[in-house]
Amino acid sequence: MDKNAFIGKGWGFPPTFVKGYNSVVMTEDIQNVNENLRALFSTTLGERPFNQGYGTRLKNFVFNAQSSLLEIEIKDALTTAIKLYEPRIIVDNLVIDMTKSADGYVSVHLQYTVRKINSRHNFVYPFYINEGTHLDI
């Protein structure tokens, strides 16, 4: 038995269908954890009608003034969501990189440990705070 089998298997994100096979692309192990984190961070609270609590408040921060308080709020929103909806991991470190925030880009660097196998991994999530506004043409 594979030592990572408990991590599970699920649909890839975004869902991709295999033409001619009537199936969907599946992910396993650490890739499945990363895909779930990507889906979790990309979903706004209340967006899923049958699970209103799933997601994060990231999009609420799009128009906030960029400050150290914003970093703390983003960390809190992500940490809370991870604790609720990704119980397979323990957050070791969560860094919000706002060095490119003037360009509308904030990078989330997450270092985590998979609980049952004590294996450490990284996940980087790009968060675009300008959402297509204030573009220089």
C-alpha positions in Angstrom: 0.0 0.0 0.0 1.3 3.5 -0.9 2.2 5.5 2.2 0.4 8.5 0.7 -2.8 6.7 -0.1 -4.6 8.4 2.9 -4.1 11.8 1.2 -6.7 10.8 -1.3 -7.6 11.3 -4.9 -9.8 14.0 -6.4 -10.7 16.1 -9.4 -8.0 18.4 -10.6 -8.6 22.1 -10.5 -9.9 23.5 -12.7 -11.8 20.4 -13.7 -10.5 19.1 -17.0 -12.3 16.4 -19.0 -10.5 13.7 -21.0 -11.9 13.8 -24.6 -13.1 10.4 -25.8 -12.8 8.7 -22.4 -15.8 10.2 -20.5 -13.7 10.9 -17.5 -12.1 13.8 -15.6 -8.5 14.4 -14.8 -7.8 13.2 -11.3 -5.0 14.3 -8.9 -3.4 12.3 -6.1 -1.2 12.8 -3.1 0.5 16.2 -2.7 -0.8 17.4 -6.0 -4.3 16.8 -4.6 -3.5 18.8 -1.5 -2.2 21.7 -3.7 -5.2 21.6 -6.0 -7.5 21.8 -3.0 -5.5 24.7 -1.6 -5.8 26.5 -5.0 -9.6 25.9 -5.1 -10.0 27.0 -1.5 -8.0 30.2 -2.0 -9.8 31.0 -5.3 -13.3 30.6 -3.8 -15.0 33.5 -2.1 -17.0 32.8 1.1 -20.6 32.3 0.2 -19.9 31.4 -3.4 -20.9 27.8 -3.0 -24.6 27.5 -2.2 -24.4 24.2 -0.4 -21.3 25.1 1.6 -21.4 28.8 2.3 -18.4 28.6 4.7 -16.0 27.2 2.1 -13.5 29.6 0.7 -11.6 32.7 1.8 -12.1 36.4 2.2 -9.2 37.2 -0.2 -11.3 39.1 -2.7 -12.6 41.3 0.1 -9.1 42.7 0.3 -8.8 43.9 -3.3 -9.6 47.5 -2.6 -7.9 47.7 0.9 -5.0 50.0 1.5 -1.8 48.1 1.3 -0.2 47.9 4.7 1.1 45.5 7.3 -2.4 45.3 8.7 -3.5 43.9 5.3 -0.8 41.3 5.5 -2.1 40.2 8.9 -5.7 40.1 7.6 -4.7 38.0 4.6 -2.7 35.6 6.8 -5.7 35.2 9.2 -8.2 34.6 6.4 -6.0 31.9 4.8 -5.0 30.2 8.1 -8.6 30.0 9.2 -9.7 28.5 5.8 -6.9 26.0 5.9 -7.7 24.9 9.4 -11.4 24.4 8.5 -11.1 22.8 5.0 -7.6 21.2 4.6 -7.2 19.1 7.8 -4.5 16.9 6.1 -1.8 19.6 6.6 -0.2 21.7 9.3 0.8 25.2 8.4 4.5 25.7 9.1 5.0 29.1 7.7 2.8 31.5 5.7 4.4 34.5 4.1 2.6 37.2 2.2 5.0 38.9 -0.3 3.7 42.4 -1.1 6.9 43.6 -2.8 5.0 43.8 -6.2 1.7 45.1 -4.7 2.1 48.4 -6.6 1.8 46.3 -9.7 -1.4 44.6 -8.3 0.3 41.3 -7.4 0.6 39.7 -4.0 2.2 36.3 -3.6 1.3 33.8 -0.9 4.0 31.4 0.1 2.8 28.5 2.2 5.1 25.9 3.8 3.2 23.0 5.2 3.6 19.5 6.7 1.4 16.6 5.7 0.1 15.3 9.1 0.3 11.6 8.8 3.6 11.3 6.9 5.4 14.3 8.4 6.4 15.4 4.9 7.1 19.1 4.2 6.0 20.9 1.0 5.6 24.4 -0.4 2.7 26.0 -2.2 2.7 29.4 -3.9 -0.5 31.2 -4.7 -0.5 34.4 -6.9 -3.2 36.9 -5.8 -3.9 39.7 -8.2 -5.2 42.7 -6.2 -5.9 44.9 -9.2 -8.1 42.4 -10.9 -7.6 44.0 -14.3 -8.0 47.6 -13.3 -5.5 50.5 -13.6 -3.8 48.8 -16.5 -1.0 50.8 -18.2 -1.6 50.6 -21.9 
